[in-house]
Amino acid sequence: MKVYHILFFLLQIVILCSIALIYIKQFETKNKVYIIIDSIFKCSLGLFIVTYFLTNKEHKIQIYDRILIILFGLTLLALIDYIALINIVFNTHMSDPYSIEKTNT
């Protein structure tokens, strides 16, 4: 078993546990731990998909399918909540300028 197999296996277990805790209402989706775990999972899986299909030409996959798979990896990278992650890591209170929620002025 390679190192990235172990990493993805552990990330899957952590994600499944957090989904179960969210389902039984013991954990919130705006929790700092959930945001960090979700960001790590999306980042590692997105980067793996992009690098694997950009560098590995051995598979008999058509170029259009390869491009579509790479776009799926880039979509995972784009779906990371970067503002919430920056707020957690750097302990700032940035707000999302594209948020739907109204702010009091």
LINZI-V653456 format. One record per helix or strand of 2 or more residues. SS is the DSSP state (H for helix, E for strand). FROM is the first residue (numbers start at 1). TO is the last residue. If there is no record, write none. Layout:
# LINZI-V653456
SS_FROM_TO / SS_FROM_TO
This chain:
# LINZI-V653456
H_3_23 / H_32_55 / H_63_78 / H_82_90
